[in-house]
Amino acid sequence: MRTFVVIGQTASASEDFSLDDLPGSSGRLDVLLRCLRAALLFSHGLRPDARVYLVLRGGPQAPRVLKVDGATCKFLRPDERSLATLVKKTLAAAAQARGGGFVELRPGLALAAGDLECVHVELGEAALYVLEPGAADIRTQDLAPGNQVFFVGDHAGFDEATRAELAALSARPLGVGPLSLHSDDVVALVSNELDRRADTAGSARS
Amino acid sequence: MRTFVVIGQTASASEDFSLDDLPGSSGRLDVLLRCLRAALLFSHGLRPDARVYLVLRGGPQAPRVLKVDGATCKFLRPDERSLATLVKKTLAAAAQARGGGFVELRPGLALAAGDLECVHVELGEAALYVLEPGAADIRTQDLAPGNQVFFVGDHAGFDEATRAELAALSARPLGVGPLSLHSDDVVALVSNELDRRADTAGSARS
């Protein structure tokens, strides 16, 4: 299982944003939606081995975390407006949510009231990585077998407190090349690297 | 210079699509817009060494080709609705365009009435590649120095006539890994491979 945790420092945790101006009204939720597409969708549908947590730290309902599970989610479309509509409805359906972990509101979509601590309790024995410009190149690094979790920043990267929290969890820094890229491109590159390794491992076994 | 030519078999060549339903009303122009973002934008702005041609083969004004130049384009935003708005305005501004090659309608945005032949006359001595699932892995292939052009299909890949046309141009097939991916992810992966090679070449020179 591969898990991406995308931290939206200003992304709206409530449904009061406009589909007609996502960047301006949702605290750049659009950045997180593009990560969601890159992590879960490929040409032939949904990746059943991928899961995404969107950490929403903006607006009056913040913090909240939306979990999207590739194995059980249905009808996920790739365009931003469709994804934004789905997230908006899910956030609205949980207007009264209070603590207690994730509540599934639609197939494969669950919401929790809280911040990264809601994610941590679900990760189990996974290996933790944090994607950072300039860090050790993922292509040259050994990755732990089993479950892997990748923390991804938004358009502004990570704030200092989050950086310290991830360091305290011993999340290992990884990079994807010489330039600082959009978050969704980073997710696409990591997904491709994992696809390649799974393919090589599969070939070696067969 | 890196050039991506994205061929939209049904993507609208006229402005009569709805920003509120891009996938349903624009012949999947949304797929091409996501490729545009992946090719031209990174964390710190526009890539000055990248250029994109969107081949629009859908609707009453088809075929038309929209060229977007990273060196001269301004204010390109990453979200789909902003990109769609820009394309819509550009297509509307050229309602009367007839033959004669590309006409620049906004800084860095030019439109031509025609199909791939409008692109070919601009490519010069570039090396041509066509991105195809299952083709030789770009990571292991030598790429010609100088200008490189990558032809990319839409959500439905390439039609047979286009495939034959690209083969006649001796465009070399390249792949990006074991899975068939969304077109914008393919563009992101090729861009990253080129970034890495440019970085290595730069280090070797210095």
Interface residues (C-beta under 8 A of the other chain):
Chain A: L19 D20 D21 L22 P23 D30 V31 R34 R37 A38 L41 F42 S43 H44 R77 P78 D79 E80 R81 S82 P133 H155 V176 G177 P178 L179 S180 L181 H182 D184 D185 A188 L189 S191 N192 D195 R196 A198 D199
Chain B: L19 D20 D21 L22 P23 D30 V31 R34 R37 A38 L41 F42 S43 H44 R77 P78 D79 E80 R81 S82 P133 H155 V176 G177 P178 L179 S180 L181 H182 D184 D185 A188 L189 S191 N192 D195 R196 A198 D199
